[in-house]
Amino acid sequence: MTDGRRVDASDATGGPVGQLGGSSGDPDEPRRAGYRKLARAVLYREYLVFVRYPANAVGGVVVSLFFFGLLFYGGRMVAGRALTDSMAGIVVGYFLWTLSVGAYSAISNDIGSEVQWGTLERHVMTPFGFAPVAFVKGVAKVVRTFLTSAVVLAAMLVITGTTLSVDVLTVVPVAVLSVASVLGLGFAAGGVTVLYKRIGSWLNLLQFGFVILISAPAFDLGWTKFLPLALGSSMLQRAMVDGTRLWEFPPADLAVLVGTAVGYVVLGYAVFEFATRRARRLGVLGDY
């Protein structure tokens, strides 16, 4: 909100989301909706939020680095050399955790805010439907999270003096597929938020569960690779610490990573659709 005005997709286009699209040349004829225009408007909205609230954006980076500083300096005082030997893995794990939290909260927290603002119905009334708009907004927030997490990663490398292999063609696909499963969980949580409104305590609790999922490869349990983040965490460690390239991973691992990402997104999307339809039937879609 700036000067009493909330930033939404309509700010980026000069009109409501439902009127996005190409023009036929007649100024009196409504423009047709298009997903490309929707994506562009939502991405521009994220840009506006970033530039209008720079203190909040910088604050997110500072908070992430503050907690990492506590982990690093506090752990070094207690564990000493043992922590230094495993620092590269800790940096990669923390980097993935910041990405995961951003992807998860991208949808769940945003929908909670829309419910409180009383603007949720605007998304429902668009020609795209509620779920596609929420999904595009979630993806846009993940893009912003990648940028801020990259800054956090660079700062962590400077603080710890650690050297990692950051091959963009490997790190980005693995990280995106890893975070996609968490985006699916965020979708499901967003649907539950629409239905039950205030469930912030449960949503925050799940964020700490990501630490267990990221650490799952250390337990060497074969079935954990089908959980969100687990296999992606292992592959990201091998890519950034050991320098493994994307084409050097076993095809079976790549197939499971892709399948897990797609599966959890589809599952989360289905839960979101079910929860929002039930909220409509109960007449509590816009209630708070």
MODELLER restraints for C-alpha pairs under 7 A, 6 or more apart:
rsr = mdl.restraints
at = mdl.atoms
rsr.add(forms.Gaussian(group=physical.xy_distance, feature=features.Distance(at['CA:1:A'], at['CA:7:A']), mean=5.87, stdev=0.5))
rsr.add(forms.Gaussian(group=physical.xy_distance, feature=features.Distance(at['CA:7:A'], at['CA:45:A']), mean=6.87, stdev=0.5))
rsr.add(forms.Gaussian(group=physical.xy_distance, feature=features.Distance(at['CA:7:A'], at['CA:49:A']), mean=6.87, stdev=0.5))
rsr.add(forms.Gaussian(group=physical.xy_distance, feature=features.Distance(at['CA:8:A'], at['CA:45:A']), mean=6.06, stdev=0.5))
rsr.add(forms.Gaussian(group=physical.xy_distance, feature=features.Distance(at['CA:9:A'], at['CA:17:A']), mean=6.22, stdev=0.5))
rsr.add(forms.Gaussian(group=physical.xy_distance, feature=features.Distance(at['CA:9:A'], at['CA:41:A']), mean=5.54, stdev=0.5))
rsr.add(forms.Gaussian(group=physical.xy_distance, feature=features.Distance(at['CA:9:A'], at['CA:42:A']), mean=5.48, stdev=0.5))
rsr.add(forms.Gaussian(group=physical.xy_distance, feature=features.Distance(at['CA:9:A'], at['CA:45:A']), mean=5.65, stdev=0.5))
rsr.add(forms.Gaussian(group=physical.xy_distance, feature=features.Distance(at['CA:10:A'], at['CA:16:A']), mean=4.63, stdev=0.5))
rsr.add(forms.Gaussian(group=physical.xy_distance, feature=features.Distance(at['CA:10:A'], at['CA:17:A']), mean=5.78, stdev=0.5))
rsr.add(forms.Gaussian(group=physical.xy_distance, feature=features.Distance(at['CA:12:A'], at['CA:41:A']), mean=5.34, stdev=0.5))
rsr.add(forms.Gaussian(group=physical.xy_distance, feature=features.Distance(at['CA:12:A'], at['CA:44:A']), mean=5.95, stdev=0.5))
rsr.add(forms.Gaussian(group=physical.xy_distance, feature=features.Distance(at['CA:12:A'], at['CA:45:A']), mean=5.88, stdev=0.5))
rsr.add(forms.Gaussian(group=physical.xy_distance, feature=features.Distance(at['CA:13:A'], at['CA:41:A']), mean=6.32, stdev=0.5))
rsr.add(forms.Gaussian(group=physical.xy_distance, feature=features.Distance(at['CA:17:A'], at['CA:38:A']), mean=6.92, stdev=0.5))
rsr.add(forms.Gaussian(group=physical.xy_distance, feature=features.Distance(at['CA:17:A'], at['CA:126:A']), mean=6.43, stdev=0.5))
rsr.add(forms.Gaussian(group=physical.xy_distance, feature=features.Distance(at['CA:18:A'], at['CA:33:A']), mean=6.04, stdev=0.5))
rsr.add(forms.Gaussian(group=physical.xy_distance, feature=features.Distance(at['CA:18:A'], at['CA:126:A']), mean=4.65, stdev=0.5))
rsr.add(forms.Gaussian(group=physical.xy_distance, feature=features.Distance(at['CA:18:A'], at['CA:127:A']), mean=5.67, stdev=0.5))
rsr.add(forms.Gaussian(group=physical.xy_distance, feature=features.Distance(at['CA:19:A'], at['CA:30:A']), mean=6.43, stdev=0.5))
rsr.add(forms.Gaussian(group=physical.xy_distance, feature=features.Distance(at['CA:19:A'], at['CA:31:A']), mean=5.40, stdev=0.5))
rsr.add(forms.Gaussian(group=physical.xy_distance, feature=features.Distance(at['CA:19:A'], at['CA:32:A']), mean=6.11, stdev=0.5))
rsr.add(forms.Gaussian(group=physical.xy_distance, feature=features.Distance(at['CA:19:A'], at['CA:33:A']), mean=5.59, stdev=0.5))
rsr.add(forms.Gaussian(group=physical.xy_distance, feature=features.Distance(at['CA:20:A'], at['CA:31:A']), mean=6.14, stdev=0.5))
rsr.add(forms.Gaussian(group=physical.xy_distance, feature=features.Distance(at['CA:20:A'], at['CA:32:A']), mean=6.10, stdev=0.5))
rsr.add(forms.Gaussian(group=physical.xy_distance, feature=features.Distance(at['CA:20:A'], at['CA:33:A']), mean=4.50, stdev=0.5))
rsr.add(forms.Gaussian(group=physical.xy_distance, feature=features.Distance(at['CA:20:A'], at['CA:34:A']), mean=6.12, stdev=0.5))
rsr.add(forms.Gaussian(group=physical.xy_distance, feature=features.Distance(at['CA:20:A'], at['CA:37:A']), mean=5.88, stdev=0.5))
rsr.add(forms.Gaussian(group=physical.xy_distance, feature=features.Distance(at['CA:20:A'], at['CA:38:A']), mean=6.57, stdev=0.5))
rsr.add(forms.Gaussian(group=physical.xy_distance, feature=features.Distance(at['CA:21:A'], at['CA:31:A']), mean=5.42, stdev=0.5))
rsr.add(forms.Gaussian(group=physical.xy_distance, feature=features.Distance(at['CA:21:A'], at['CA:32:A']), mean=4.64, stdev=0.5))
rsr.add(forms.Gaussian(group=physical.xy_distance, feature=features.Distance(at['CA:21:A'], at['CA:33:A']), mean=4.36, stdev=0.5))
rsr.add(forms.Gaussian(group=physical.xy_distance, feature=features.Distance(at['CA:21:A'], at['CA:34:A']), mean=4.76, stdev=0.5))
rsr.add(forms.Gaussian(group=physical.xy_distance, feature=features.Distance(at['CA:21:A'], at['CA:37:A']), mean=5.75, stdev=0.5))
rsr.add(forms.Gaussian(group=physical.xy_distance, feature=features.Distance(at['CA:22:A'], at['CA:31:A']), mean=5.71, stdev=0.5))
rsr.add(forms.Gaussian(group=physical.xy_distance, feature=features.Distance(at['CA:22:A'], at['CA:32:A']), mean=5.89, stdev=0.5))
rsr.add(forms.Gaussian(group=physical.xy_distance, feature=features.Distance(at['CA:23:A'], at['CA:31:A']), mean=4.99, stdev=0.5))
rsr.add(forms.Gaussian(group=physical.xy_distance, feature=features.Distance(at['CA:39:A'], at['CA:136:A']), mean=6.26, stdev=0.5))
rsr.add(forms.Gaussian(group=physical.xy_distance, feature=features.Distance(at['CA:42:A'], at['CA:137:A']), mean=6.00, stdev=0.5))
rsr.add(forms.Gaussian(group=physical.xy_distance, feature=features.Distance(at['CA:42:A'], at['CA:140:A']), mean=6.70, stdev=0.5))
rsr.add(forms.Gaussian(group=physical.xy_distance, feature=features.Distance(at['CA:43:A'], at['CA:140:A']), mean=5.46, stdev=0.5))
rsr.add(forms.Gaussian(group=physical.xy_distance, feature=features.Distance(at['CA:46:A'], at['CA:140:A']), mean=6.87, stdev=0.5))
rsr.add(forms.Gaussian(group=physical.xy_distance, feature=features.Distance(at['CA:46:A'], at['CA:141:A']), mean=6.91, stdev=0.5))
rsr.add(forms.Gaussian(group=physical.xy_distance, feature=features.Distance(at['CA:50:A'], at['CA:57:A']), mean=6.31, stdev=0.5))
rsr.add(forms.Gaussian(group=physical.xy_distance, feature=features.Distance(at['CA:61:A'], at['CA:148:A']), mean=6.65, stdev=0.5))
rsr.add(forms.Gaussian(group=physical.xy_distance, feature=features.Distance(at['CA:61:A'], at['CA:152:A']), mean=6.35, stdev=0.5))
rsr.add(forms.Gaussian(group=physical.xy_distance, feature=features.Distance(at['CA:65:A'], at['CA:152:A']), mean=6.59, stdev=0.5))
rsr.add(forms.Gaussian(group=physical.xy_distance, feature=features.Distance(at['CA:75:A'], at['CA:83:A']), mean=6.70, stdev=0.5))
rsr.add(forms.Gaussian(group=physical.xy_distance, feature=features.Distance(at['CA:76:A'], at['CA:83:A']), mean=5.98, stdev=0.5))
rsr.add(forms.Gaussian(group=physical.xy_distance, feature=features.Distance(at['CA:88:A'], at['CA:162:A']), mean=6.27, stdev=0.5))
rsr.add(forms.Gaussian(group=physical.xy_distance, feature=features.Distance(at['CA:88:A'], at['CA:241:A']), mean=6.46, stdev=0.5))
rsr.add(forms.Gaussian(group=physical.xy_distance, feature=features.Distance(at['CA:89:A'], at['CA:237:A']), mean=6.40, stdev=0.5))
rsr.add(forms.Gaussian(group=physical.xy_distance, feature=features.Distance(at['CA:91:A'], at['CA:156:A']), mean=6.84, stdev=0.5))
rsr.add(forms.Gaussian(group=physical.xy_distance, feature=features.Distance(at['CA:92:A'], at['CA:237:A']), mean=6.34, stdev=0.5))
rsr.add(forms.Gaussian(group=physical.xy_distance, feature=features.Distance(at['CA:93:A'], at['CA:214:A']), mean=6.60, stdev=0.5))
rsr.add(forms.Gaussian(group=physical.xy_distance, feature=features.Distance(at['CA:95:A'], at['CA:149:A']), mean=6.58, stdev=0.5))
rsr.add(forms.Gaussian(group=physical.xy_distance, feature=features.Distance(at['CA:95:A'], at['CA:153:A']), mean=6.08, stdev=0.5))
rsr.add(forms.Gaussian(group=physical.xy_distance, feature=features.Distance(at['CA:97:A'], at['CA:210:A']), mean=6.80, stdev=0.5))
rsr.add(forms.Gaussian(group=physical.xy_distance, feature=features.Distance(at['CA:97:A'], at['CA:211:A']), mean=6.93, stdev=0.5))
rsr.add(forms.Gaussian(group=physical.xy_distance, feature=features.Distance(at['CA:98:A'], at['CA:149:A']), mean=6.40, stdev=0.5))
rsr.add(forms.Gaussian(group=physical.xy_distance, feature=features.Distance(at['CA:99:A'], at['CA:145:A']), mean=6.24, stdev=0.5))
rsr.add(forms.Gaussian(group=physical.xy_distance, feature=features.Distance(at['CA:99:A'], at['CA:146:A']), mean=6.51, stdev=0.5))
rsr.add(forms.Gaussian(group=physical.xy_distance, feature=features.Distance(at['CA:99:A'], at['CA:149:A']), mean=6.38, stdev=0.5))
rsr.add(forms.Gaussian(group=physical.xy_distance, feature=features.Distance(at['CA:99:A'], at['CA:179:A']), mean=6.84, stdev=0.5))
rsr.add(forms.Gaussian(group=physical.xy_distance, feature=features.Distance(at['CA:100:A'], at['CA:179:A']), mean=5.65, stdev=0.5))
rsr.add(forms.Gaussian(group=physical.xy_distance, feature=features.Distance(at['CA:100:A'], at['CA:182:A']), mean=6.20, stdev=0.5))
rsr.add(forms.Gaussian(group=physical.xy_distance, feature=features.Distance(at['CA:101:A'], at['CA:207:A']), mean=6.17, stdev=0.5))
rsr.add(forms.Gaussian(group=physical.xy_distance, feature=features.Distance(at['CA:102:A'], at['CA:142:A']), mean=6.49, stdev=0.5))
rsr.add(forms.Gaussian(group=physical.xy_distance, feature=features.Distance(at['CA:102:A'], at['CA:145:A']), mean=5.74, stdev=0.5))
rsr.add(forms.Gaussian(group=physical.xy_distance, feature=features.Distance(at['CA:103:A'], at['CA:142:A']), mean=5.27, stdev=0.5))
rsr.add(forms.Gaussian(group=physical.xy_distance, feature=features.Distance(at['CA:103:A'], at['CA:179:A']), mean=6.58, stdev=0.5))
rsr.add(forms.Gaussian(group=physical.xy_distance, feature=features.Distance(at['CA:103:A'], at['CA:182:A']), mean=6.38, stdev=0.5))
rsr.add(forms.Gaussian(group=physical.xy_distance, feature=features.Distance(at['CA:103:A'], at['CA:183:A']), mean=5.26, stdev=0.5))
rsr.add(forms.Gaussian(group=physical.xy_distance, feature=features.Distance(at['CA:104:A'], at['CA:182:A']), mean=5.55, stdev=0.5))
rsr.add(forms.Gaussian(group=physical.xy_distance, feature=features.Distance(at['CA:104:A'], at['CA:183:A']), mean=5.24, stdev=0.5))
rsr.add(forms.Gaussian(group=physical.xy_distance, feature=features.Distance(at['CA:104:A'], at['CA:185:A']), mean=6.53, stdev=0.5))
rsr.add(forms.Gaussian(group=physical.xy_distance, feature=features.Distance(at['CA:104:A'], at['CA:186:A']), mean=4.33, stdev=0.5))
rsr.add(forms.Gaussian(group=physical.xy_distance, feature=features.Distance(at['CA:105:A'], at['CA:186:A']), mean=6.25, stdev=0.5))
rsr.add(forms.Gaussian(group=physical.xy_distance, feature=features.Distance(at['CA:106:A'], at['CA:138:A']), mean=5.13, stdev=0.5))
rsr.add(forms.Gaussian(group=physical.xy_distance, feature=features.Distance(at['CA:106:A'], at['CA:141:A']), mean=5.70, stdev=0.5))
rsr.add(forms.Gaussian(group=physical.xy_distance, feature=features.Distance(at['CA:106:A'], at['CA:142:A']), mean=6.87, stdev=0.5))
rsr.add(forms.Gaussian(group=physical.xy_distance, feature=features.Distance(at['CA:107:A'], at['CA:134:A']), mean=6.75, stdev=0.5))
rsr.add(forms.Gaussian(group=physical.xy_distance, feature=features.Distance(at['CA:107:A'], at['CA:138:A']), mean=5.15, stdev=0.5))
rsr.add(forms.Gaussian(group=physical.xy_distance, feature=features.Distance(at['CA:107:A'], at['CA:186:A']), mean=5.62, stdev=0.5))
rsr.add(forms.Gaussian(group=physical.xy_distance, feature=features.Distance(at['CA:107:A'], at['CA:187:A']), mean=6.01, stdev=0.5))
rsr.add(forms.Gaussian(group=physical.xy_distance, feature=features.Distance(at['CA:107:A'], at['CA:190:A']), mean=5.83, stdev=0.5))
rsr.add(forms.Gaussian(group=physical.xy_distance, feature=features.Distance(at['CA:108:A'], at['CA:186:A']), mean=5.48, stdev=0.5))
rsr.add(forms.Gaussian(group=physical.xy_distance, feature=features.Distance(at['CA:108:A'], at['CA:187:A']), mean=6.67, stdev=0.5))
rsr.add(forms.Gaussian(group=physical.xy_distance, feature=features.Distance(at['CA:108:A'], at['CA:189:A']), mean=5.54, stdev=0.5))
rsr.add(forms.Gaussian(group=physical.xy_distance, feature=features.Distance(at['CA:108:A'], at['CA:190:A']), mean=4.03, stdev=0.5))
rsr.add(forms.Gaussian(group=physical.xy_distance, feature=features.Distance(at['CA:108:A'], at['CA:193:A']), mean=6.86, stdev=0.5))
rsr.add(forms.Gaussian(group=physical.xy_distance, feature=features.Distance(at['CA:111:A'], at['CA:190:A']), mean=6.08, stdev=0.5))
rsr.add(forms.Gaussian(group=physical.xy_distance, feature=features.Distance(at['CA:112:A'], at['CA:193:A']), mean=6.35, stdev=0.5))
rsr.add(forms.Gaussian(group=physical.xy_distance, feature=features.Distance(at['CA:112:A'], at['CA:197:A']), mean=6.93, stdev=0.5))
rsr.add(forms.Gaussian(group=physical.xy_distance, feature=features.Distance(at['CA:114:A'], at['CA:120:A']), mean=5.10, stdev=0.5))
rsr.add(forms.Gaussian(group=physical.xy_distance, feature=features.Distance(at['CA:115:A'], at['CA:286:A']), mean=6.21, stdev=0.5))
rsr.add(forms.Gaussian(group=physical.xy_distance, feature=features.Distance(at['CA:115:A'], at['CA:288:A']), mean=6.46, stdev=0.5))
rsr.add(forms.Gaussian(group=physical.xy_distance, feature=features.Distance(at['CA:116:A'], at['CA:288:A']), mean=6.41, stdev=0.5))
rsr.add(forms.Gaussian(group=physical.xy_distance, feature=features.Distance(at['CA:118:A'], at['CA:286:A']), mean=6.62, stdev=0.5))
rsr.add(forms.Gaussian(group=physical.xy_distance, feature=features.Distance(at['CA:120:A'], at['CA:286:A']), mean=6.24, stdev=0.5))
rsr.add(forms.Gaussian(group=physical.xy_distance, feature=features.Distance(at['CA:121:A'], at['CA:286:A']), mean=6.46, stdev=0.5))
rsr.add(forms.Gaussian(group=physical.xy_distance, feature=features.Distance(at['CA:123:A'], at['CA:129:A']), mean=6.97, stdev=0.5))
rsr.add(forms.Gaussian(group=physical.xy_distance, feature=features.Distance(at['CA:123:A'], at['CA:130:A']), mean=5.28, stdev=0.5))
rsr.add(forms.Gaussian(group=physical.xy_distance, feature=features.Distance(at['CA:123:A'], at['CA:133:A']), mean=6.70, stdev=0.5))
rsr.add(forms.Gaussian(group=physical.xy_distance, feature=features.Distance(at['CA:124:A'], at['CA:130:A']), mean=4.54, stdev=0.5))
rsr.add(forms.Gaussian(group=physical.xy_distance, feature=features.Distance(at['CA:131:A'], at['CA:273:A']), mean=6.80, stdev=0.5))
rsr.add(forms.Gaussian(group=physical.xy_distance, feature=features.Distance(at['CA:157:A'], at['CA:163:A']), mean=6.68, stdev=0.5))
rsr.add(forms.Gaussian(group=physical.xy_distance, feature=features.Distance(at['CA:164:A'], at['CA:240:A']), mean=5.38, stdev=0.5))
rsr.add(forms.Gaussian(group=physical.xy_distance, feature=features.Distance(at['CA:164:A'], at['CA:241:A']), mean=5.63, stdev=0.5))
rsr.add(forms.Gaussian(group=physical.xy_distance, feature=features.Distance(at['CA:165:A'], at['CA:239:A']), mean=7.00, stdev=0.5))
rsr.add(forms.Gaussian(group=physical.xy_distance, feature=features.Distance(at['CA:165:A'], at['CA:240:A']), mean=4.55, stdev=0.5))
rsr.add(forms.Gaussian(group=physical.xy_distance, feature=features.Distance(at['CA:165:A'], at['CA:241:A']), mean=6.22, stdev=0.5))
rsr.add(forms.Gaussian(group=physical.xy_distance, feature=features.Distance(at['CA:165:A'], at['CA:243:A']), mean=5.47, stdev=0.5))
rsr.add(forms.Gaussian(group=physical.xy_distance, feature=features.Distance(at['CA:166:A'], at['CA:240:A']), mean=5.79, stdev=0.5))
rsr.add(forms.Gaussian(group=physical.xy_distance, feature=features.Distance(at['CA:170:A'], at['CA:239:A']), mean=6.92, stdev=0.5))
rsr.add(forms.Gaussian(group=physical.xy_distance, feature=features.Distance(at['CA:170:A'], at['CA:245:A']), mean=5.79, stdev=0.5))
rsr.add(forms.Gaussian(group=physical.xy_distance, feature=features.Distance(at['CA:170:A'], at['CA:246:A']), mean=4.87, stdev=0.5))
rsr.add(forms.Gaussian(group=physical.xy_distance, feature=features.Distance(at['CA:171:A'], at['CA:236:A']), mean=6.64, stdev=0.5))
rsr.add(forms.Gaussian(group=physical.xy_distance, feature=features.Distance(at['CA:171:A'], at['CA:239:A']), mean=6.69, stdev=0.5))
rsr.add(forms.Gaussian(group=physical.xy_distance, feature=features.Distance(at['CA:174:A'], at['CA:232:A']), mean=6.34, stdev=0.5))
rsr.add(forms.Gaussian(group=physical.xy_distance, feature=features.Distance(at['CA:174:A'], at['CA:236:A']), mean=6.44, stdev=0.5))
rsr.add(forms.Gaussian(group=physical.xy_distance, feature=features.Distance(at['CA:175:A'], at['CA:232:A']), mean=6.92, stdev=0.5))
rsr.add(forms.Gaussian(group=physical.xy_distance, feature=features.Distance(at['CA:175:A'], at['CA:236:A']), mean=6.95, stdev=0.5))
rsr.add(forms.Gaussian(group=physical.xy_distance, feature=features.Distance(at['CA:177:A'], at['CA:257:A']), mean=6.67, stdev=0.5))
rsr.add(forms.Gaussian(group=physical.xy_distance, feature=features.Distance(at['CA:177:A'], at['CA:258:A']), mean=6.40, stdev=0.5))
rsr.add(forms.Gaussian(group=physical.xy_distance, feature=features.Distance(at['CA:177:A'], at['CA:261:A']), mean=5.55, stdev=0.5))
rsr.add(forms.Gaussian(group=physical.xy_distance, feature=features.Distance(at['CA:178:A'], at['CA:229:A']), mean=5.25, stdev=0.5))
rsr.add(forms.Gaussian(group=physical.xy_distance, feature=features.Distance(at['CA:178:A'], at['CA:232:A']), mean=4.78, stdev=0.5))
rsr.add(forms.Gaussian(group=physical.xy_distance, feature=features.Distance(at['CA:178:A'], at['CA:261:A']), mean=6.59, stdev=0.5))
rsr.add(forms.Gaussian(group=physical.xy_distance, feature=features.Distance(at['CA:179:A'], at['CA:229:A']), mean=6.90, stdev=0.5))
rsr.add(forms.Gaussian(group=physical.xy_distance, feature=features.Distance(at['CA:180:A'], at['CA:261:A']), mean=5.17, stdev=0.5))
rsr.add(forms.Gaussian(group=physical.xy_distance, feature=features.Distance(at['CA:180:A'], at['CA:265:A']), mean=6.66, stdev=0.5))
rsr.add(forms.Gaussian(group=physical.xy_distance, feature=features.Distance(at['CA:181:A'], at['CA:228:A']), mean=5.36, stdev=0.5))
rsr.add(forms.Gaussian(group=physical.xy_distance, feature=features.Distance(at['CA:181:A'], at['CA:260:A']), mean=6.53, stdev=0.5))
rsr.add(forms.Gaussian(group=physical.xy_distance, feature=features.Distance(at['CA:181:A'], at['CA:261:A']), mean=4.48, stdev=0.5))
rsr.add(forms.Gaussian(group=physical.xy_distance, feature=features.Distance(at['CA:181:A'], at['CA:264:A']), mean=5.00, stdev=0.5))
rsr.add(forms.Gaussian(group=physical.xy_distance, feature=features.Distance(at['CA:181:A'], at['CA:265:A']), mean=5.91, stdev=0.5))
rsr.add(forms.Gaussian(group=physical.xy_distance, feature=features.Distance(at['CA:182:A'], at['CA:228:A']), mean=6.29, stdev=0.5))
rsr.add(forms.Gaussian(group=physical.xy_distance, feature=features.Distance(at['CA:183:A'], at['CA:265:A']), mean=6.60, stdev=0.5))
rsr.add(forms.Gaussian(group=physical.xy_distance, feature=features.Distance(at['CA:184:A'], at['CA:264:A']), mean=5.04, stdev=0.5))
rsr.add(forms.Gaussian(group=physical.xy_distance, feature=features.Distance(at['CA:184:A'], at['CA:265:A']), mean=3.89, stdev=0.5))
rsr.add(forms.Gaussian(group=physical.xy_distance, feature=features.Distance(at['CA:184:A'], at['CA:267:A']), mean=6.82, stdev=0.5))
rsr.add(forms.Gaussian(group=physical.xy_distance, feature=features.Distance(at['CA:184:A'], at['CA:268:A']), mean=4.43, stdev=0.5))
rsr.add(forms.Gaussian(group=physical.xy_distance, feature=features.Distance(at['CA:184:A'], at['CA:269:A']), mean=6.70, stdev=0.5))
rsr.add(forms.Gaussian(group=physical.xy_distance, feature=features.Distance(at['CA:185:A'], at['CA:264:A']), mean=6.93, stdev=0.5))
rsr.add(forms.Gaussian(group=physical.xy_distance, feature=features.Distance(at['CA:185:A'], at['CA:268:A']), mean=5.61, stdev=0.5))
rsr.add(forms.Gaussian(group=physical.xy_distance, feature=features.Distance(at['CA:187:A'], at['CA:268:A']), mean=5.03, stdev=0.5))
rsr.add(forms.Gaussian(group=physical.xy_distance, feature=features.Distance(at['CA:187:A'], at['CA:269:A']), mean=5.96, stdev=0.5))
rsr.add(forms.Gaussian(group=physical.xy_distance, feature=features.Distance(at['CA:187:A'], at['CA:272:A']), mean=5.93, stdev=0.5))
rsr.add(forms.Gaussian(group=physical.xy_distance, feature=features.Distance(at['CA:188:A'], at['CA:268:A']), mean=4.40, stdev=0.5))
rsr.add(forms.Gaussian(group=physical.xy_distance, feature=features.Distance(at['CA:188:A'], at['CA:269:A']), mean=6.60, stdev=0.5))
rsr.add(forms.Gaussian(group=physical.xy_distance, feature=features.Distance(at['CA:188:A'], at['CA:271:A']), mean=5.20, stdev=0.5))
rsr.add(forms.Gaussian(group=physical.xy_distance, feature=features.Distance(at['CA:188:A'], at['CA:272:A']), mean=5.10, stdev=0.5))
rsr.add(forms.Gaussian(group=physical.xy_distance, feature=features.Distance(at['CA:190:A'], at['CA:272:A']), mean=6.64, stdev=0.5))
rsr.add(forms.Gaussian(group=physical.xy_distance, feature=features.Distance(at['CA:191:A'], at['CA:271:A']), mean=6.54, stdev=0.5))
rsr.add(forms.Gaussian(group=physical.xy_distance, feature=features.Distance(at['CA:191:A'], at['CA:272:A']), mean=4.09, stdev=0.5))
rsr.add(forms.Gaussian(group=physical.xy_distance, feature=features.Distance(at['CA:191:A'], at['CA:275:A']), mean=5.09, stdev=0.5))
rsr.add(forms.Gaussian(group=physical.xy_distance, feature=features.Distance(at['CA:191:A'], at['CA:276:A']), mean=5.93, stdev=0.5))
rsr.add(forms.Gaussian(group=physical.xy_distance, feature=features.Distance(at['CA:192:A'], at['CA:275:A']), mean=6.05, stdev=0.5))
rsr.add(forms.Gaussian(group=physical.xy_distance, feature=features.Distance(at['CA:193:A'], at['CA:199:A']), mean=6.48, stdev=0.5))
rsr.add(forms.Gaussian(group=physical.xy_distance, feature=features.Distance(at['CA:194:A'], at['CA:276:A']), mean=6.41, stdev=0.5))
rsr.add(forms.Gaussian(group=physical.xy_distance, feature=features.Distance(at['CA:194:A'], at['CA:279:A']), mean=6.98, stdev=0.5))
rsr.add(forms.Gaussian(group=physical.xy_distance, feature=features.Distance(at['CA:194:A'], at['CA:285:A']), mean=6.36, stdev=0.5))
rsr.add(forms.Gaussian(group=physical.xy_distance, feature=features.Distance(at['CA:195:A'], at['CA:275:A']), mean=6.03, stdev=0.5))
rsr.add(forms.Gaussian(group=physical.xy_distance, feature=features.Distance(at['CA:195:A'], at['CA:276:A']), mean=6.64, stdev=0.5))
rsr.add(forms.Gaussian(group=physical.xy_distance, feature=features.Distance(at['CA:195:A'], at['CA:279:A']), mean=5.30, stdev=0.5))
rsr.add(forms.Gaussian(group=physical.xy_distance, feature=features.Distance(at['CA:195:A'], at['CA:285:A']), mean=6.94, stdev=0.5))
rsr.add(forms.Gaussian(group=physical.xy_distance, feature=features.Distance(at['CA:197:A'], at['CA:288:A']), mean=6.37, stdev=0.5))
rsr.add(forms.Gaussian(group=physical.xy_distance, feature=features.Distance(at['CA:213:A'], at['CA:228:A']), mean=6.84, stdev=0.5))
rsr.add(forms.Gaussian(group=physical.xy_distance, feature=features.Distance(at['CA:213:A'], at['CA:229:A']), mean=5.88, stdev=0.5))
rsr.add(forms.Gaussian(group=physical.xy_distance, feature=features.Distance(at['CA:213:A'], at['CA:230:A']), mean=5.26, stdev=0.5))
rsr.add(forms.Gaussian(group=physical.xy_distance, feature=features.Distance(at['CA:214:A'], at['CA:229:A']), mean=5.77, stdev=0.5))
rsr.add(forms.Gaussian(group=physical.xy_distance, feature=features.Distance(at['CA:214:A'], at['CA:230:A']), mean=5.36, stdev=0.5))
rsr.add(forms.Gaussian(group=physical.xy_distance, feature=features.Distance(at['CA:214:A'], at['CA:233:A']), mean=5.48, stdev=0.5))
rsr.add(forms.Gaussian(group=physical.xy_distance, feature=features.Distance(at['CA:216:A'], at['CA:224:A']), mean=6.55, stdev=0.5))
rsr.add(forms.Gaussian(group=physical.xy_distance, feature=features.Distance(at['CA:216:A'], at['CA:230:A']), mean=5.59, stdev=0.5))
rsr.add(forms.Gaussian(group=physical.xy_distance, feature=features.Distance(at['CA:217:A'], at['CA:230:A']), mean=6.15, stdev=0.5))
rsr.add(forms.Gaussian(group=physical.xy_distance, feature=features.Distance(at['CA:217:A'], at['CA:234:A']), mean=5.86, stdev=0.5))
rsr.add(forms.Gaussian(group=physical.xy_distance, feature=features.Distance(at['CA:224:A'], at['CA:230:A']), mean=6.23, stdev=0.5))
rsr.add(forms.Gaussian(group=physical.xy_distance, feature=features.Distance(at['CA:225:A'], at['CA:231:A']), mean=4.63, stdev=0.5))
rsr.add(forms.Gaussian(group=physical.xy_distance, feature=features.Distance(at['CA:226:A'], at['CA:260:A']), mean=6.25, stdev=0.5))
rsr.add(forms.Gaussian(group=physical.xy_distance, feature=features.Distance(at['CA:231:A'], at['CA:257:A']), mean=6.63, stdev=0.5))
rsr.add(forms.Gaussian(group=physical.xy_distance, feature=features.Distance(at['CA:232:A'], at['CA:257:A']), mean=6.62, stdev=0.5))
rsr.add(forms.Gaussian(group=physical.xy_distance, feature=features.Distance(at['CA:238:A'], at['CA:244:A']), mean=5.69, stdev=0.5))
rsr.add(forms.Gaussian(group=physical.xy_distance, feature=features.Distance(at['CA:239:A'], at['CA:245:A']), mean=6.16, stdev=0.5))
rsr.add(forms.Gaussian(group=physical.xy_distance, feature=features.Distance(at['CA:279:A'], at['CA:285:A']), mean=4.92, stdev=0.5))
